[in-house]
């Protein structure tokens, strides 16, 4: 079965520190990859997505992610975090092909706390 | 203003009662989804529907039921058979086409005592 692993449950950083959140998936075929963010009290919203082309994708609010196919990874990065980045971050994958190809498999999420 | 609405935001029920959570979208999306979010568990798929009058079980469908009589509506019923119904429930929709990006509603927090 497909699965998504986010290894960090809770990350605490000071403002201006660099961020990298890990995401690994298990699926041998072609995938679409997503990072979603859930700010306190707000909707889950899309940060960025990858489905083809340049494996380094840029999203909103200065976030980027790199797809490394050989490592089955799609890590999220930001060079300098702000207090407003405090949120929970979810990595999600959908596998192409098959009747349920629109379905997303989510990781368990990583809570990011940024200290001002 | 396009989007997904879920009501109510907070819902309280007594054990043994069925409860229905509302989800409406005006994005003209074909596909709709229900997830359950528990702390440290991520989002788990309860049911999904790729087209009107059709729906499929997700990973944790036991104790839940859905209907999809209209394109814009996908209500979820939490039945008394659901052993641990207290959770945050999220509804999502997508246009059902590549790359299958999903858009989420604000969620309903259900507490059963």
Contacts between the chains, C-beta under 8 A, distances in Angstrom:
chain1	res1	chain2	res2	distance
A	4	B	42	8.0
A	6	B	42	7.9
A	9	B	40	6.7
A	32	B	98	7.7
A	32	B	99	4.4
A	32	B	100	6.2
A	34	B	101	7.0
A	36	B	104	7.8
A	42	B	106	7.7
A	43	B	104	5.3
A	43	B	105	6.8
A	43	B	106	5.3
A	43	B	107	7.6
A	44	B	43	7.9
A	44	B	90	6.6
A	44	B	92	7.9
A	44	B	104	4.1
A	45	B	104	7.2
A	46	B	101	6.3
A	46	B	103	7.8
A	49	B	99	6.3
A	49	B	101	6.2
A	51	B	98	7.2
A	51	B	99	4.2
A	90	B	42	6.3
A	90	B	43	6.8
A	92	B	43	8.0
A	94	B	99	7.8
A	94	B	100	5.3
A	96	B	98	7.9
A	100	B	48	7.7
A	100	B	56	7.3
A	101	B	100	6.8
A	102	B	31	5.5
A	102	B	48	7.7
A	102	B	50	6.7
A	102	B	94	5.9
A	102	B	96	5.8
A	102	B	100	4.2
A	103	B	33	7.6
A	103	B	45	6.3
A	103	B	48	6.3
A	103	B	58	7.5
A	103	B	100	8.0
A	104	B	43	7.8
A	104	B	45	7.8
A	104	B	100	7.4
A	104	B	102	6.0
A	106	B	35	7.8
A	106	B	42	4.4
A	106	B	43	4.3
A	106	B	44	7.7
A	107	B	42	5.6
A	108	B	40	6.0
A	108	B	41	6.0
A	108	B	42	4.0
A	109	B	40	7.5
A	109	B	42	5.2
